[in-house]
Amino acid sequence: MAKVRTKNELSINELLARARQRVELPTGNLWVEYEADVDLLYIRFKERPQPTHSQDDLDQGIIRNYEGKTLVSLEVLDITGLYAQ
């Protein structure tokens, strides 16, 4: 179910632990992808979300994607701190 493509060998559990430091994750199934070239962790709460709008919190490096009022995915920017100053 969870897939991670990472060049820096962080495990899925380590990436999710870093995400949980910034945002509360809902319980249930998670589909996870890591994009190493942009250091982005993408977490979906349903298999094939079709977001209608997004809300960003750039101070925390989080983008929340919604279908109507339902949160369907999160994008966690700079998850490993690769681009942090």
C-alpha positions in Angstrom: 0.0 0.0 0.0 2.6 2.6 1.0 5.3 3.3 -1.6 8.4 5.4 -1.1 10.9 6.3 -3.7 13.8 7.8 -1.9 17.5 8.4 -2.7 18.4 9.1 0.9 17.2 5.8 2.3 14.7 7.2 4.9 12.1 4.6 5.7 8.4 5.2 5.4 8.1 5.3 9.2 10.8 8.0 9.4 9.2 10.1 6.8 5.8 9.8 8.4 7.3 10.6 11.8 8.7 13.8 10.4 5.3 14.7 8.9 3.6 14.1 12.2 5.9 16.7 13.8 4.2 19.3 11.6 0.6 18.1 11.2 -1.8 15.7 12.8 -2.5 12.8 10.4 -5.9 11.2 10.3 -6.2 7.5 11.2 -6.9 4.9 8.6 -5.3 3.9 5.3 -2.5 6.1 4.0 -1.0 6.1 0.5 2.5 7.7 0.6 4.9 8.8 -2.1 8.2 10.6 -1.6 9.7 12.7 -4.4 13.4 13.0 -3.6 14.2 15.5 -6.4 11.9 18.1 -4.7 12.0 16.6 -1.1 8.2 16.3 -1.1 6.2 13.8 0.9 2.7 13.3 -0.6 0.2 11.6 1.7 -3.2 10.5 0.4 -6.1 9.4 2.6 -8.0 7.7 -0.2 -6.6 5.8 -3.2 -7.5 8.2 -6.0 -8.4 11.7 -4.6 -9.7 14.4 -6.9 -9.1 17.6 -5.0 -11.3 20.5 -5.7 -9.2 23.1 -3.8 -6.1 23.4 -1.7 -5.1 25.4 1.4 -1.5 26.1 2.2 0.4 26.7 5.4 3.8 27.7 4.0 5.1 28.5 7.5 4.7 24.8 8.3 5.5 23.6 4.8 2.1 21.9 4.4 -0.4 22.0 1.6 -3.9 20.5 2.4 -6.0 19.2 -0.5 -9.8 18.9 -0.2 -12.7 17.4 -2.1 -15.4 19.7 -1.0 -14.9 19.9 2.8 -13.2 16.6 3.1 -9.4 16.5 3.5 -8.1 13.9 1.0 -4.3 14.5 0.9 -1.4 16.5 2.3 1.8 17.6 0.7 4.7 18.1 3.1 7.3 20.3 1.6 11.1 19.9 2.4 10.3 16.9 4.5 14.0 16.0 5.2 15.2 19.6 5.6 17.2 19.3 2.4 16.3 22.8 1.4 16.1 24.4 4.9 18.4 27.4 5.5 
